[in-house]
Amino acid sequence: MSFLREIRPMVKNAFVSEKDILTSHAARITAEIHQGERKGYNEVLDLSSGDLHRGGIKPITFVRQVLAACYYPALLQDDSLPLDVRKRAQSLLRECDGGSVGSYTDLSGIAKIKHRVSKFITRRDGGAPSSPENIIFTSGSQRALMIMLKLLVQSKDSCQTGVLIPVPSYASFNLILKVQGVVMIPYQLCEEQGWKLQVEELRRALHAGRRTCNPVALYICNPGNPTGHVQSRESIEEVIQLAAEERVFLLVDEVYQNCVYGAGTEFYSYKKVLSEMGPTISTTVELASFNSASKGFMGECGLRGGYVELVNLDPAVMEYIRKLFYTESCTPVGGQIALDLMADPPKPGDPSFPTFSKEVQSIKNMICKNTHRIQEVFDELPGISCQPLKGGFFVFPRLYFPQRAIQWAKNKNMEPDMAYCLHLLEETGLHVRPGCEYGQRKDSYHIRLCLATEEDIMEDALQRLKTFHKCFMKEFA
């Protein structure tokens, strides 16, 4: 008997997605371009993921210099490296066994780096205390989410475990839930109000979910992916109040916290708001907050460094959680170093600060320019609307297809936005994601584009999109 027949159906079914189709199609087109078989465009522009470096943005000099010195310590004798770079690398190497990043570290992470991350959280939250003992490093925030779900999922003998998830929601998280056998309880974000999270909708979804499963947790992504919304302090307070009343665990994905650019918009962490809500709530609502070195100005996706901070969990439960996390080897040391540099970057007066601050501001300015340019283009195109962009790396415009276009897609056995993305890729070489991949209200259609892309690439992408979209709408009018 083939082993494939023994694989759990939920695992096999989880790995059939629009992403597979589009990614393989983009790879085929790229191969054809290299073989000289394509005309009309000379490369595929990939705006499908939030990978800064893939989008042409240069790595932060300070980060790469420290990493280089840690991986090749002979550079510590090189006076061309700034003094603060060499000192930081020496400090980090002292924390590694044998003075080498090739050694295993403590399973929960290098202690000195955990202390730095703890101090970073305390500064971010205006003095609300953070303990290194409640921080666990992982190979990316998604890995931490997966392990937390293992802890929350009940056994097969009991009622199935449910998790409330936003619609739309980050596609990879939905995949994790499917693999874990979790019942996804959708709650709709209100697009007409800037993708606002409405507590009444949360309560409705929770009560509906209890009819079929046991809802134990609520997943929040703030700032939002793919929507780009940023929750207000009032909204966060309402969600925490609901969590206290309904006794649900908060899983809060805050990896885009350093990427907020909307006018008058400010990021508030759930932990900060929770700490200021009075002892009855602040000491009882259980919370897991996730962050990563992959997002924000660093964009070090490939180094695989993330962490989870756990708040208000019973000490006995914490012991089980540590054991669950420690079933794996330590987080890659390069990822831990990236977290250290994210948590404690150069300060005014440090030799690296002028270059560091200039590079970070350049990335922020680029994202803001891309945001304004995208809004300008969408405003002039027929059949597209877009909510104001406030944070994160993505824009999620809505597409209003003519009925003929919808029927054309149905004839292909595809969702209309999936067919649109595939046609866009084929005709122009522009790779974006369809809204059906993230979930959306019935009879609404969207695409997702990455904002964190070098300006010339973004302008090229928008010109391709404009030309294609106008022709598409005219063809199916």
Secondary structure, DSSP 8 states (H G I E B T S, - for coil): --GGGGS-HHHHHHT--HHHHHHHHHHHHHHHHHTT---S-SS-EE-SS--TTTTT----HHHHHHHHHHHSGGGGG-TTS-HHHHHHHHHHHHTSGGG-TTS---TT--HHHHHHHHHHHHHHTTT----GGGEEEESSHHHHHHHHHHHH---TTS--EEEEEEES--HHHHHHHHHHT-EEEEEE-BGGGTSB--HHHHHHHHHHHTTTSEEEEEEEESS-TTT-----HHHHHHHHHHHHHHT-EEEEE-TTTT-B-STT-----HHHHHHTS-HHHHTT--EEEEEESSSTTT--GGG--EEEEEES--HHHHHHHHHHHTTS----HHHHHHHHHHHS---TTSTTHHHHHHHHHHHHHHHHHHHHHHHHHHHHSTTEE-----BSSEE--EE---HHHHHHHHHTTS-HHHHHHHHHHHHH-EE-EEGGGT---TT-EEEEEES-S-HHHHHHHHHHHHHHHHHHHHHT-
